[in-house]
Amino acid sequence: MAIKIHPTAKIHETVVLGMNVTIGANVVIGPYCLIGMPGEHREKSAKDYGVYIGDNTTLTGLVTVDSGVEGITYIGENVYVMKHAHVGHDAIIRNNVTISCGVKIGGHTEIDPFANIGLNAVIHQNHHIAHWAMIGMGAVVPKGVIVRAGFTYVGNPAKCIGQNKKAPVDMFTMFSQNSEV
Ligand SMILES: CC(C)(COP(=O)(O)OP(=O)(O)OC[C@H]1O[C@@H](n2cnc3c(N)ncnc32)[C@H](O)[C@@H]1OP(=O)(O)O)[C@@H](O)C(=O)NCCC(=O)NCCS
């Protein structure tokens, strides 16, 4: 258990770090973030598998990322997380994901590359958000909703309204539209 911070990372003086946190190169962590606090789990919060934050990722401020209680909480490279967002214990946020203000990501949820989670969206624990998915502002994504790669979901419960306009145009030919990954 240790705190490892790459020398090029910029961590604001008000950030609170847990005991088991690894922070990569060029990471920026803005004011009042809490990184690596105990996972919010009634039985397992004493486990501290820690938090990993990959290179070039930014947490702008007031972001909370809880420590894993079964494995590490992982944030990949070039992830951008805006204020008041929360990343629950054991979540896996892969490279190039965008997480907007106020988003709540339940424990163990995995978010694949280039997905974009809009303002104040809520993702159920143990969920999977596929690459290049767009979750609209204010959406609630319950466990039964499968989020397909490259599609946009809005509302409560979230429903698909079509392709993500920001997804690369060729991805719908590169990947099967029926693949529920
Ligand atoms: C989901 C989103 C990407 C859709 O954008 P779009 O593809 O351009 O879609 P449109 O604005 O044309 O809307 C299409 C339909 O979905 C509805 N809709 C769009 N966003 C919605 C949302 N978040 N919740 C519910 N309905 C929504 C629109 O009202 C419209 O309905 P209609 O066809 O009945 O008129 C966008 O509305 C959104 O939520 N973006 C995220 C914004 C954000 O969080 N920004 C971060 C800023 S820091």
The ligand as an SDF file (V2000), in Angstrom:
LIG
                    3D

 48 50  0  0  0  0  0  0  0  0999 V2000
  -28.0990   13.3500  -25.7030 C   0  0  0  0  0  0  0  0  0  0  0  0
  -27.6010   14.4660  -26.6050 C   0  0  0  0  0  0  0  0  0  0  0  0
  -26.1560   14.1920  -27.0290 C   0  0  0  0  0  0  0  0  0  0  0  0
  -28.4950   14.4590  -27.8190 C   0  0  0  0  0  0  0  0  0  0  0  0
  -28.0490   15.4080  -28.7240 O   0  0  0  0  0  0  0  0  0  0  0  0
  -28.5420   15.2850  -30.2280 P   0  0  0  0  0  0  0  0  0  0  0  0
  -28.1280   13.9690  -30.7930 O   0  0  0  0  0  0  0  0  0  0  0  0
  -28.0750   16.5130  -30.9140 O   0  0  0  0  0  0  0  0  0  0  0  0
  -30.1250   15.1910  -30.1170 O   0  0  0  0  0  0  0  0  0  0  0  0
  -31.2240   16.3520  -30.1910 P   0  0  0  0  0  0  0  0  0  0  0  0
  -30.8260   17.5400  -29.3800 O   0  0  0  0  0  0  0  0  0  0  0  0
  -31.5360   16.5570  -31.6320 O   0  0  0  0  0  0  0  0  0  0  0  0
  -32.4450   15.6540  -29.4730 O   0  0  0  0  0  0  0  0  0  0  0  0
  -33.0760   14.5120  -30.0140 C   0  0  0  0  0  0  0  0  0  0  0  0
  -34.2800   14.2120  -29.1530 C   0  0  0  0  0  0  0  0  0  0  0  0
  -33.8410   13.7460  -27.8790 O   0  0  0  0  0  0  0  0  0  0  0  0
  -34.3300   14.6100  -26.8420 C   0  0  0  0  0  0  0  0  0  0  0  0
  -33.2380   14.7580  -25.9030 N   0  0  0  0  0  0  0  0  0  0  0  0
  -31.9940   15.2160  -26.1610 C   0  0  0  0  0  0  0  0  0  0  0  0
  -31.2530   15.1630  -25.0590 N   0  0  0  0  0  0  0  0  0  0  0  0
  -32.0350   14.6720  -24.0900 C   0  0  0  0  0  0  0  0  0  0  0  0
  -31.8060   14.3700  -22.7300 C   0  0  0  0  0  0  0  0  0  0  0  0
  -30.6230   14.5720  -22.1740 N   0  0  0  0  0  0  0  0  0  0  0  0
  -32.8160   13.8490  -22.0200 N   0  0  0  0  0  0  0  0  0  0  0  0
  -34.0150   13.6230  -22.5970 C   0  0  0  0  0  0  0  0  0  0  0  0
  -34.2920   13.8870  -23.8920 N   0  0  0  0  0  0  0  0  0  0  0  0
  -33.2970   14.4060  -24.6140 C   0  0  0  0  0  0  0  0  0  0  0  0
  -34.6780   15.9100  -27.5250 C   0  0  0  0  0  0  0  0  0  0  0  0
  -35.6580   16.6090  -26.8090 O   0  0  0  0  0  0  0  0  0  0  0  0
  -35.1630   15.4080  -28.8450 C   0  0  0  0  0  0  0  0  0  0  0  0
  -36.4890   14.9200  -28.6870 O   0  0  0  0  0  0  0  0  0  0  0  0
  -37.5720   15.0270  -29.8850 P   0  0  0  0  0  0  0  0  0  0  0  0
  -36.9990   14.2210  -31.0250 O   0  0  0  0  0  0  0  0  0  0  0  0
  -38.7980   14.4480  -29.2860 O   0  0  0  0  0  0  0  0  0  0  0  0
  -37.6500   16.4740  -30.1870 O   0  0  0  0  0  0  0  0  0  0  0  0
  -27.6180   15.8500  -25.8910 C   0  0  0  0  0  0  0  0  0  0  0  0
  -28.9260   16.3590  -25.7740 O   0  0  0  0  0  0  0  0  0  0  0  0
  -27.0040   15.7790  -24.5030 C   0  0  0  0  0  0  0  0  0  0  0  0
  -27.6410   15.4230  -23.5000 O   0  0  0  0  0  0  0  0  0  0  0  0
  -25.7130   16.1470  -24.4600 N   0  0  0  0  0  0  0  0  0  0  0  0
  -24.9170   16.1260  -23.2320 C   0  0  0  0  0  0  0  0  0  0  0  0
  -24.6810   17.5680  -22.7850 C   0  0  0  0  0  0  0  0  0  0  0  0
  -23.6770   17.6090  -21.7030 C   0  0  0  0  0  0  0  0  0  0  0  0
  -23.7830   16.8950  -20.7270 O   0  0  0  0  0  0  0  0  0  0  0  0
  -22.6800   18.4420  -21.8790 N   0  0  0  0  0  0  0  0  0  0  0  0
  -21.6190   18.5710  -20.9400 C   0  0  0  0  0  0  0  0  0  0  0  0
  -21.3240   20.0250  -20.8420 C   0  0  0  0  0  0  0  0  0  0  0  0
  -19.9980   20.3120  -19.7640 S   0  0  0  0  0  0  0  0  0  0  0  0
  1  2  1  0
  2  3  1  0
  2  4  1  0
  2 36  1  0
  4  5  1  0
  5  6  1  0
  6  7  2  0
  6  8  1  0
  6  9  1  0
  9 10  1  0
 10 11  2  0
 10 12  1  0
 10 13  1  0
 13 14  1  0
 14 15  1  0
 15 16  1  0
 15 30  1  0
 16 17  1  0
 17 18  1  0
 17 28  1  0
 18 19  1  0
 18 27  1  0
 19 20  2  0
 20 21  1  0
 21 22  1  0
 21 27  2  0
 22 23  1  0
 22 24  2  0
 24 25  1  0
 25 26  2  0
 26 27  1  0
 28 29  1  0
 28 30  1  0
 30 31  1  0
 31 32  1  0
 32 33  2  0
 32 34  1  0
 32 35  1  0
 36 37  1  0
 36 38  1  0
 38 39  2  0
 38 40  1  0
 40 41  1  0
 41 42  1  0
 42 43  1  0
 43 44  2  0
 43 45  1  0
 45 46  1  0
 46 47  1  0
 47 48  1  0
M  END
$$$$
